[in-house]
Amino acid sequence: ETGVTQSPTHLIKTRGQQVTLRCSSQSGHNTVSWYQQALGQGPQFIFQYYREEENGRGNFPPRFSGLQFPNYSSELNVNALELDDSALYLCASSRGQGIVKGAEAFFGQGTRLTVV
Amino acid sequence: AQSVTQLDSQVPVFEEAPVELRCNYSSSVSVYLFWYVQYPNQGLQLLLKYLSGSTLVKGINGFEAEFNKSQTSFHLRKPSVHISDTAEYFCAVSPHNNNDMRFGAGTRLTVKP
């Protein structure tokens, strides 16, 4: 059973550019959640995908968007990057409808995004 | 909306000493409660969770936590810590009716020899 893998591990982008982060969920998991963790802070919920549809969203602007594919892998897209978007982006996968059912979420190691 | 307050940003402790990491939350609805650990340059690993039932929850690595509904607290404890417990610890809550998990700002536990 493979774990949650995220790519790339590190990324540097310029303000105004667009970025795509990728996440492969753990085998058998159909729910993926994305979190933003700024330096020295706890993770903040961006959104969750369940069976290819958005299934909950946190307080993030529309320039944060996502996709989930039939194999349950997922992408996080951020348009018009701002300096404050610099953070560790974490992906978590779970079975079923994730936290609503109390199912454990397994986290990837994250992608460190730096916007300059 | 929910919020989580971790009362200590840093907790230094000597090896084999007991430790308590404090967590308080506020919510207008019933919540699930979680503690996660994050080692440097890694993602989060679940230590334990409270869904329902017994208020004393035992987790991995010898950690336990007690849910106190009247005090809206979910403090994490370990009777004897090891050097390898040095990490960042996050308390989190998730309401029963949606997927919006809220994390505290974290407590950095440093275990000294």
Interface residues (C-beta under 8 A of the other chain):
Chain A: V4 S33 Y35 G40 Q41 G42 P43 Q44 F45 Q48 N55 G56 G58 L90 A92 Q97 G98 I99 V100 G102 E104 A105 F106 F107 G108 Q109 G110
Chain B: V4 Y32 Y36 N41 Q42 G43 L44 Q45 L46 K49 L51 F90 A92 S94 H96 N97 N98 N99 D100 M101 R102 F103 G104 A105 G106
